[in-house]
Amino acid sequence: MIYRAIDYLLIFIQWAIFARVIISWIPIPRDNNIIRLLYQITEPILAPLRSIIQRSALGSSMMLDFSPVLAFLIISFLRNLVFNLMF
């Protein structure tokens, strides 16, 4: 049961990151309450990943933010780990 709750939380975080990526392409004011909430949910995950990428050899010259991609990979790994622990 706990594993299922963790899996649902990770799925929710993945969808929140996906929504943030889509919203970043749309010119919407960032003072909207829903968008602010979305940033509050995703920023604690993306900010550390962003700083790791920027400190890497390739990160200083990148124009795109690849932290959502890295977050998706890590969350997918965690979901697979949780799935393997469930069964």
Phi and psi restraints in degrees (range 20) as a CNS / XPLOR table:
assign (resid 1 and name C) (resid 2 and name N)
       (resid 2 and name CA) (resid 2 and name C) 1.0 -65.2 20.0 2
assign (resid 2 and name N) (resid 2 and name CA)
       (resid 2 and name C) (resid 3 and name N) 1.0 -39.1 20.0 2
assign (resid 2 and name C) (resid 3 and name N)
       (resid 3 and name CA) (resid 3 and name C) 1.0 -62.0 20.0 2
assign (resid 3 and name N) (resid 3 and name CA)
       (resid 3 and name C) (resid 4 and name N) 1.0 -39.2 20.0 2
assign (resid 3 and name C) (resid 4 and name N)
       (resid 4 and name CA) (resid 4 and name C) 1.0 -65.8 20.0 2
assign (resid 4 and name N) (resid 4 and name CA)
       (resid 4 and name C) (resid 5 and name N) 1.0 -40.7 20.0 2
assign (resid 4 and name C) (resid 5 and name N)
       (resid 5 and name CA) (resid 5 and name C) 1.0 -63.3 20.0 2
assign (resid 5 and name N) (resid 5 and name CA)
       (resid 5 and name C) (resid 6 and name N) 1.0 -41.0 20.0 2
assign (resid 5 and name C) (resid 6 and name N)
       (resid 6 and name CA) (resid 6 and name C) 1.0 -64.1 20.0 2
assign (resid 6 and name N) (resid 6 and name CA)
       (resid 6 and name C) (resid 7 and name N) 1.0 -41.7 20.0 2
assign (resid 6 and name C) (resid 7 and name N)
       (resid 7 and name CA) (resid 7 and name C) 1.0 -62.0 20.0 2
assign (resid 7 and name N) (resid 7 and name CA)
       (resid 7 and name C) (resid 8 and name N) 1.0 -44.0 20.0 2
assign (resid 7 and name C) (resid 8 and name N)
       (resid 8 and name CA) (resid 8 and name C) 1.0 -63.2 20.0 2
assign (resid 8 and name N) (resid 8 and name CA)
       (resid 8 and name C) (resid 9 and name N) 1.0 -38.8 20.0 2
assign (resid 8 and name C) (resid 9 and name N)
       (resid 9 and name CA) (resid 9 and name C) 1.0 -63.4 20.0 2
assign (resid 9 and name N) (resid 9 and name CA)
       (resid 9 and name C) (resid 10 and name N) 1.0 -43.3 20.0 2
assign (resid 9 and name C) (resid 10 and name N)
       (resid 10 and name CA) (resid 10 and name C) 1.0 -65.8 20.0 2
assign (resid 10 and name N) (resid 10 and name CA)
       (resid 10 and name C) (resid 11 and name N) 1.0 -37.8 20.0 2
assign (resid 10 and name C) (resid 11 and name N)
       (resid 11 and name CA) (resid 11 and name C) 1.0 -63.4 20.0 2
assign (resid 11 and name N) (resid 11 and name CA)
       (resid 11 and name C) (resid 12 and name N) 1.0 -43.7 20.0 2
assign (resid 11 and name C) (resid 12 and name N)
       (resid 12 and name CA) (resid 12 and name C) 1.0 -59.9 20.0 2
assign (resid 12 and name N) (resid 12 and name CA)
       (resid 12 and name C) (resid 13 and name N) 1.0 -42.7 20.0 2
assign (resid 12 and name C) (resid 13 and name N)
       (resid 13 and name CA) (resid 13 and name C) 1.0 -65.1 20.0 2
assign (resid 13 and name N) (resid 13 and name CA)
       (resid 13 and name C) (resid 14 and name N) 1.0 -40.4 20.0 2
assign (resid 13 and name C) (resid 14 and name N)
       (resid 14 and name CA) (resid 14 and name C) 1.0 -60.8 20.0 2
assign (resid 14 and name N) (resid 14 and name CA)
       (resid 14 and name C) (resid 15 and name N) 1.0 -43.9 20.0 2
assign (resid 14 and name C) (resid 15 and name N)
       (resid 15 and name CA) (resid 15 and name C) 1.0 -65.8 20.0 2
assign (resid 15 and name N) (resid 15 and name CA)
       (resid 15 and name C) (resid 16 and name N) 1.0 -36.7 20.0 2
assign (resid 15 and name C) (resid 16 and name N)
       (resid 16 and name CA) (resid 16 and name C) 1.0 -65.5 20.0 2
assign (resid 16 and name N) (resid 16 and name CA)
       (resid 16 and name C) (resid 17 and name N) 1.0 -41.3 20.0 2
assign (resid 16 and name C) (resid 17 and name N)
       (resid 17 and name CA) (resid 17 and name C) 1.0 -65.2 20.0 2
assign (resid 17 and name N) (resid 17 and name CA)
       (resid 17 and name C) (resid 18 and name N) 1.0 -42.1 20.0 2
assign (resid 17 and name C) (resid 18 and name N)
       (resid 18 and name CA) (resid 18 and name C) 1.0 -61.3 20.0 2
assign (resid 18 and name N) (resid 18 and name CA)
       (resid 18 and name C) (resid 19 and name N) 1.0 -44.2 20.0 2
assign (resid 18 and name C) (resid 19 and name N)
       (resid 19 and name CA) (resid 19 and name C) 1.0 -62.4 20.0 2
assign (resid 19 and name N) (resid 19 and name CA)
       (resid 19 and name C) (resid 20 and name N) 1.0 -39.2 20.0 2
assign (resid 19 and name C) (resid 20 and name N)
       (resid 20 and name CA) (resid 20 and name C) 1.0 -64.6 20.0 2
assign (resid 20 and name N) (resid 20 and name CA)
       (resid 20 and name C) (resid 21 and name N) 1.0 -39.9 20.0 2
assign (resid 20 and name C) (resid 21 and name N)
       (resid 21 and name CA) (resid 21 and name C) 1.0 -62.0 20.0 2
assign (resid 21 and name N) (resid 21 and name CA)
       (resid 21 and name C) (resid 22 and name N) 1.0 -46.7 20.0 2
assign (resid 21 and name C) (resid 22 and name N)
       (resid 22 and name CA) (resid 22 and name C) 1.0 -63.1 20.0 2
assign (resid 22 and name N) (resid 22 and name CA)
       (resid 22 and name C) (resid 23 and name N) 1.0 -43.9 20.0 2
assign (resid 22 and name C) (resid 23 and name N)
       (resid 23 and name CA) (resid 23 and name C) 1.0 -65.1 20.0 2
assign (resid 23 and name N) (resid 23 and name CA)
       (resid 23 and name C) (resid 24 and name N) 1.0 -30.3 20.0 2
assign (resid 23 and name C) (resid 24 and name N)
       (resid 24 and name CA) (resid 24 and name C) 1.0 -66.6 20.0 2
assign (resid 24 and name N) (resid 24 and name CA)
       (resid 24 and name C) (resid 25 and name N) 1.0 -20.2 20.0 2
assign (resid 24 and name C) (resid 25 and name N)
       (resid 25 and name CA) (resid 25 and name C) 1.0 -85.7 20.0 2
assign (resid 25 and name N) (resid 25 and name CA)
       (resid 25 and name C) (resid 26 and name N) 1.0 -14.8 20.0 2
assign (resid 25 and name C) (resid 26 and name N)
       (resid 26 and name CA) (resid 26 and name C) 1.0 -103.9 20.0 2
assign (resid 26 and name N) (resid 26 and name CA)
       (resid 26 and name C) (resid 27 and name N) 1.0 133.5 20.0 2
assign (resid 26 and name C) (resid 27 and name N)
       (resid 27 and name CA) (resid 27 and name C) 1.0 -76.0 20.0 2
assign (resid 27 and name N) (resid 27 and name CA)
       (resid 27 and name C) (resid 28 and name N) 1.0 81.3 20.0 2
assign (resid 27 and name C) (resid 28 and name N)
       (resid 28 and name CA) (resid 28 and name C) 1.0 -112.9 20.0 2
assign (resid 28 and name N) (resid 28 and name CA)
       (resid 28 and name C) (resid 29 and name N) 1.0 137.5 20.0 2
assign (resid 28 and name C) (resid 29 and name N)
       (resid 29 and name CA) (resid 29 and name C) 1.0 -61.3 20.0 2
assign (resid 29 and name N) (resid 29 and name CA)
       (resid 29 and name C) (resid 30 and name N) 1.0 138.1 20.0 2
assign (resid 29 and name C) (resid 30 and name N)
       (resid 30 and name CA) (resid 30 and name C) 1.0 -80.1 20.0 2
assign (resid 30 and name N) (resid 30 and name CA)
       (resid 30 and name C) (resid 31 and name N) 1.0 0.5 20.0 2
assign (resid 30 and name C) (resid 31 and name N)
       (resid 31 and name CA) (resid 31 and name C) 1.0 -89.9 20.0 2
assign (resid 31 and name N) (resid 31 and name CA)
       (resid 31 and name C) (resid 32 and name N) 1.0 4.1 20.0 2
assign (resid 31 and name C) (resid 32 and name N)
       (resid 32 and name CA) (resid 32 and name C) 1.0 -67.5 20.0 2
assign (resid 32 and name N) (resid 32 and name CA)
       (resid 32 and name C) (resid 33 and name N) 1.0 137.3 20.0 2
assign (resid 32 and name C) (resid 33 and name N)
       (resid 33 and name CA) (resid 33 and name C) 1.0 -61.2 20.0 2
assign (resid 33 and name N) (resid 33 and name CA)
       (resid 33 and name C) (resid 34 and name N) 1.0 -39.6 20.0 2
assign (resid 33 and name C) (resid 34 and name N)
       (resid 34 and name CA) (resid 34 and name C) 1.0 -67.7 20.0 2
assign (resid 34 and name N) (resid 34 and name CA)
       (resid 34 and name C) (resid 35 and name N) 1.0 -42.0 20.0 2
assign (resid 34 and name C) (resid 35 and name N)
       (resid 35 and name CA) (resid 35 and name C) 1.0 -67.9 20.0 2
assign (resid 35 and name N) (resid 35 and name CA)
       (resid 35 and name C) (resid 36 and name N) 1.0 -38.8 20.0 2
assign (resid 35 and name C) (resid 36 and name N)
       (resid 36 and name CA) (resid 36 and name C) 1.0 -61.0 20.0 2
assign (resid 36 and name N) (resid 36 and name CA)
       (resid 36 and name C) (resid 37 and name N) 1.0 -42.3 20.0 2
assign (resid 36 and name C) (resid 37 and name N)
       (resid 37 and name CA) (resid 37 and name C) 1.0 -63.6 20.0 2
assign (resid 37 and name N) (resid 37 and name CA)
       (resid 37 and name C) (resid 38 and name N) 1.0 -41.9 20.0 2
assign (resid 37 and name C) (resid 38 and name N)
       (resid 38 and name CA) (resid 38 and name C) 1.0 -60.4 20.0 2
assign (resid 38 and name N) (resid 38 and name CA)
       (resid 38 and name C) (resid 39 and name N) 1.0 -42.2 20.0 2
assign (resid 38 and name C) (resid 39 and name N)
       (resid 39 and name CA) (resid 39 and name C) 1.0 -67.0 20.0 2
assign (resid 39 and name N) (resid 39 and name CA)
       (resid 39 and name C) (resid 40 and name N) 1.0 -37.1 20.0 2
assign (resid 39 and name C) (resid 40 and name N)
       (resid 40 and name CA) (resid 40 and name C) 1.0 -66.8 20.0 2
assign (resid 40 and name N) (resid 40 and name CA)
       (resid 40 and name C) (resid 41 and name N) 1.0 -31.7 20.0 2
assign (resid 40 and name C) (resid 41 and name N)
       (resid 41 and name CA) (resid 41 and name C) 1.0 -75.3 20.0 2
assign (resid 41 and name N) (resid 41 and name CA)
       (resid 41 and name C) (resid 42 and name N) 1.0 -42.2 20.0 2
assign (resid 41 and name C) (resid 42 and name N)
       (resid 42 and name CA) (resid 42 and name C) 1.0 -92.2 20.0 2
assign (resid 42 and name N) (resid 42 and name CA)
       (resid 42 and name C) (resid 43 and name N) 1.0 -26.9 20.0 2
assign (resid 42 and name C) (resid 43 and name N)
       (resid 43 and name CA) (resid 43 and name C) 1.0 -62.5 20.0 2
assign (resid 43 and name N) (resid 43 and name CA)
       (resid 43 and name C) (resid 44 and name N) 1.0 -38.0 20.0 2
assign (resid 43 and name C) (resid 44 and name N)
       (resid 44 and name CA) (resid 44 and name C) 1.0 -62.2 20.0 2
assign (resid 44 and name N) (resid 44 and name CA)
       (resid 44 and name C) (resid 45 and name N) 1.0 -20.6 20.0 2
assign (resid 44 and name C) (resid 45 and name N)
       (resid 45 and name CA) (resid 45 and name C) 1.0 -90.9 20.0 2
assign (resid 45 and name N) (resid 45 and name CA)
       (resid 45 and name C) (resid 46 and name N) 1.0 -43.0 20.0 2
assign (resid 45 and name C) (resid 46 and name N)
       (resid 46 and name CA) (resid 46 and name C) 1.0 -79.1 20.0 2
assign (resid 46 and name N) (resid 46 and name CA)
       (resid 46 and name C) (resid 47 and name N) 1.0 -33.7 20.0 2
assign (resid 46 and name C) (resid 47 and name N)
       (resid 47 and name CA) (resid 47 and name C) 1.0 -61.3 20.0 2
assign (resid 47 and name N) (resid 47 and name CA)
       (resid 47 and name C) (resid 48 and name N) 1.0 -47.7 20.0 2
assign (resid 47 and name C) (resid 48 and name N)
       (resid 48 and name CA) (resid 48 and name C) 1.0 -64.2 20.0 2
assign (resid 48 and name N) (resid 48 and name CA)
       (resid 48 and name C) (resid 49 and name N) 1.0 -37.9 20.0 2
assign (resid 48 and name C) (resid 49 and name N)
       (resid 49 and name CA) (resid 49 and name C) 1.0 -65.6 20.0 2
assign (resid 49 and name N) (resid 49 and name CA)
       (resid 49 and name C) (resid 50 and name N) 1.0 -39.5 20.0 2
assign (resid 49 and name C) (resid 50 and name N)
       (resid 50 and name CA) (resid 50 and name C) 1.0 -61.5 20.0 2
assign (resid 50 and name N) (resid 50 and name CA)
       (resid 50 and name C) (resid 51 and name N) 1.0 -42.1 20.0 2
assign (resid 50 and name C) (resid 51 and name N)
       (resid 51 and name CA) (resid 51 and name C) 1.0 -69.3 20.0 2
assign (resid 51 and name N) (resid 51 and name CA)
       (resid 51 and name C) (resid 52 and name N) 1.0 -35.0 20.0 2
assign (resid 51 and name C) (resid 52 and name N)
       (resid 52 and name CA) (resid 52 and name C) 1.0 -64.3 20.0 2
assign (resid 52 and name N) (resid 52 and name CA)
       (resid 52 and name C) (resid 53 and name N) 1.0 -43.6 20.0 2
assign (resid 52 and name C) (resid 53 and name N)
       (resid 53 and name CA) (resid 53 and name C) 1.0 -64.8 20.0 2
assign (resid 53 and name N) (resid 53 and name CA)
       (resid 53 and name C) (resid 54 and name N) 1.0 -41.9 20.0 2
assign (resid 53 and name C) (resid 54 and name N)
       (resid 54 and name CA) (resid 54 and name C) 1.0 -66.7 20.0 2
assign (resid 54 and name N) (resid 54 and name CA)
       (resid 54 and name C) (resid 55 and name N) 1.0 -30.7 20.0 2
assign (resid 54 and name C) (resid 55 and name N)
       (resid 55 and name CA) (resid 55 and name C) 1.0 -79.0 20.0 2
assign (resid 55 and name N) (resid 55 and name CA)
       (resid 55 and name C) (resid 56 and name N) 1.0 -14.2 20.0 2
assign (resid 55 and name C) (resid 56 and name N)
       (resid 56 and name CA) (resid 56 and name C) 1.0 -74.0 20.0 2
assign (resid 56 and name N) (resid 56 and name CA)
       (resid 56 and name C) (resid 57 and name N) 1.0 169.3 20.0 2
assign (resid 56 and name C) (resid 57 and name N)
       (resid 57 and name CA) (resid 57 and name C) 1.0 -64.2 20.0 2
assign (resid 57 and name N) (resid 57 and name CA)
       (resid 57 and name C) (resid 58 and name N) 1.0 -36.0 20.0 2
assign (resid 57 and name C) (resid 58 and name N)
       (resid 58 and name CA) (resid 58 and name C) 1.0 -87.0 20.0 2
assign (resid 58 and name N) (resid 58 and name CA)
       (resid 58 and name C) (resid 59 and name N) 1.0 -23.1 20.0 2
assign (resid 58 and name C) (resid 59 and name N)
       (resid 59 and name CA) (resid 59 and name C) 1.0 -66.7 20.0 2
assign (resid 59 and name N) (resid 59 and name CA)
       (resid 59 and name C) (resid 60 and name N) 1.0 -30.2 20.0 2
assign (resid 59 and name C) (resid 60 and name N)
       (resid 60 and name CA) (resid 60 and name C) 1.0 -70.2 20.0 2
assign (resid 60 and name N) (resid 60 and name CA)
       (resid 60 and name C) (resid 61 and name N) 1.0 -22.9 20.0 2
assign (resid 60 and name C) (resid 61 and name N)
       (resid 61 and name CA) (resid 61 and name C) 1.0 -104.4 20.0 2
assign (resid 61 and name N) (resid 61 and name CA)
       (resid 61 and name C) (resid 62 and name N) 1.0 5.4 20.0 2
assign (resid 61 and name C) (resid 62 and name N)
       (resid 62 and name CA) (resid 62 and name C) 1.0 -80.9 20.0 2
assign (resid 62 and name N) (resid 62 and name CA)
       (resid 62 and name C) (resid 63 and name N) 1.0 139.4 20.0 2
assign (resid 62 and name C) (resid 63 and name N)
       (resid 63 and name CA) (resid 63 and name C) 1.0 -97.8 20.0 2
assign (resid 63 and name N) (resid 63 and name CA)
       (resid 63 and name C) (resid 64 and name N) 1.0 -18.9 20.0 2
assign (resid 63 and name C) (resid 64 and name N)
       (resid 64 and name CA) (resid 64 and name C) 1.0 -103.2 20.0 2
assign (resid 64 and name N) (resid 64 and name CA)
       (resid 64 and name C) (resid 65 and name N) 1.0 151.0 20.0 2
assign (resid 64 and name C) (resid 65 and name N)
       (resid 65 and name CA) (resid 65 and name C) 1.0 -90.7 20.0 2
assign (resid 65 and name N) (resid 65 and name CA)
       (resid 65 and name C) (resid 66 and name N) 1.0 109.3 20.0 2
assign (resid 65 and name C) (resid 66 and name N)
       (resid 66 and name CA) (resid 66 and name C) 1.0 -96.5 20.0 2
assign (resid 66 and name N) (resid 66 and name CA)
       (resid 66 and name C) (resid 67 and name N) 1.0 8.6 20.0 2
assign (resid 66 and name C) (resid 67 and name N)
       (resid 67 and name CA) (resid 67 and name C) 1.0 -63.2 20.0 2
assign (resid 67 and name N) (resid 67 and name CA)
       (resid 67 and name C) (resid 68 and name N) 1.0 -35.4 20.0 2
assign (resid 67 and name C) (resid 68 and name N)
       (resid 68 and name CA) (resid 68 and name C) 1.0 -63.9 20.0 2
assign (resid 68 and name N) (resid 68 and name CA)
       (resid 68 and name C) (resid 69 and name N) 1.0 -35.2 20.0 2
assign (resid 68 and name C) (resid 69 and name N)
       (resid 69 and name CA) (resid 69 and name C) 1.0 -65.3 20.0 2
assign (resid 69 and name N) (resid 69 and name CA)
       (resid 69 and name C) (resid 70 and name N) 1.0 -46.1 20.0 2
assign (resid 69 and name C) (resid 70 and name N)
       (resid 70 and name CA) (resid 70 and name C) 1.0 -63.3 20.0 2
assign (resid 70 and name N) (resid 70 and name CA)
       (resid 70 and name C) (resid 71 and name N) 1.0 -39.6 20.0 2
assign (resid 70 and name C) (resid 71 and name N)
       (resid 71 and name CA) (resid 71 and name C) 1.0 -63.1 20.0 2
assign (resid 71 and name N) (resid 71 and name CA)
       (resid 71 and name C) (resid 72 and name N) 1.0 -42.4 20.0 2
assign (resid 71 and name C) (resid 72 and name N)
       (resid 72 and name CA) (resid 72 and name C) 1.0 -61.4 20.0 2
assign (resid 72 and name N) (resid 72 and name CA)
       (resid 72 and name C) (resid 73 and name N) 1.0 -41.2 20.0 2
assign (resid 72 and name C) (resid 73 and name N)
       (resid 73 and name CA) (resid 73 and name C) 1.0 -64.2 20.0 2
assign (resid 73 and name N) (resid 73 and name CA)
       (resid 73 and name C) (resid 74 and name N) 1.0 -44.5 20.0 2
assign (resid 73 and name C) (resid 74 and name N)
       (resid 74 and name CA) (resid 74 and name C) 1.0 -65.9 20.0 2
assign (resid 74 and name N) (resid 74 and name CA)
       (resid 74 and name C) (resid 75 and name N) 1.0 -44.4 20.0 2
assign (resid 74 and name C) (resid 75 and name N)
       (resid 75 and name CA) (resid 75 and name C) 1.0 -65.4 20.0 2
assign (resid 75 and name N) (resid 75 and name CA)
       (resid 75 and name C) (resid 76 and name N) 1.0 -38.4 20.0 2
assign (resid 75 and name C) (resid 76 and name N)
       (resid 76 and name CA) (resid 76 and name C) 1.0 -62.8 20.0 2
assign (resid 76 and name N) (resid 76 and name CA)
       (resid 76 and name C) (resid 77 and name N) 1.0 -41.2 20.0 2
assign (resid 76 and name C) (resid 77 and name N)
       (resid 77 and name CA) (resid 77 and name C) 1.0 -61.5 20.0 2
assign (resid 77 and name N) (resid 77 and name CA)
       (resid 77 and name C) (resid 78 and name N) 1.0 -44.7 20.0 2
assign (resid 77 and name C) (resid 78 and name N)
       (resid 78 and name CA) (resid 78 and name C) 1.0 -64.2 20.0 2
assign (resid 78 and name N) (resid 78 and name CA)
       (resid 78 and name C) (resid 79 and name N) 1.0 -39.6 20.0 2
assign (resid 78 and name C) (resid 79 and name N)
       (resid 79 and name CA) (resid 79 and name C) 1.0 -64.5 20.0 2
assign (resid 79 and name N) (resid 79 and name CA)
       (resid 79 and name C) (resid 80 and name N) 1.0 -40.8 20.0 2
assign (resid 79 and name C) (resid 80 and name N)
       (resid 80 and name CA) (resid 80 and name C) 1.0 -64.0 20.0 2
assign (resid 80 and name N) (resid 80 and name CA)
       (resid 80 and name C) (resid 81 and name N) 1.0 -38.2 20.0 2
assign (resid 80 and name C) (resid 81 and name N)
       (resid 81 and name CA) (resid 81 and name C) 1.0 -63.8 20.0 2
assign (resid 81 and name N) (resid 81 and name CA)
       (resid 81 and name C) (resid 82 and name N) 1.0 -45.5 20.0 2
assign (resid 81 and name C) (resid 82 and name N)
       (resid 82 and name CA) (resid 82 and name C) 1.0 -63.1 20.0 2
assign (resid 82 and name N) (resid 82 and name CA)
       (resid 82 and name C) (resid 83 and name N) 1.0 -41.7 20.0 2
assign (resid 82 and name C) (resid 83 and name N)
       (resid 83 and name CA) (resid 83 and name C) 1.0 -62.2 20.0 2
assign (resid 83 and name N) (resid 83 and name CA)
       (resid 83 and name C) (resid 84 and name N) 1.0 -41.4 20.0 2
assign (resid 83 and name C) (resid 84 and name N)
       (resid 84 and name CA) (resid 84 and name C) 1.0 -68.6 20.0 2
assign (resid 84 and name N) (resid 84 and name CA)
       (resid 84 and name C) (resid 85 and name N) 1.0 -30.2 20.0 2
assign (resid 84 and name C) (resid 85 and name N)
       (resid 85 and name CA) (resid 85 and name C) 1.0 -74.4 20.0 2
assign (resid 85 and name N) (resid 85 and name CA)
       (resid 85 and name C) (resid 86 and name N) 1.0 -28.7 20.0 2
assign (resid 85 and name C) (resid 86 and name N)
       (resid 86 and name CA) (resid 86 and name C) 1.0 -69.0 20.0 2
assign (resid 86 and name N) (resid 86 and name CA)
       (resid 86 and name C) (resid 87 and name N) 1.0 -34.5 20.0 2
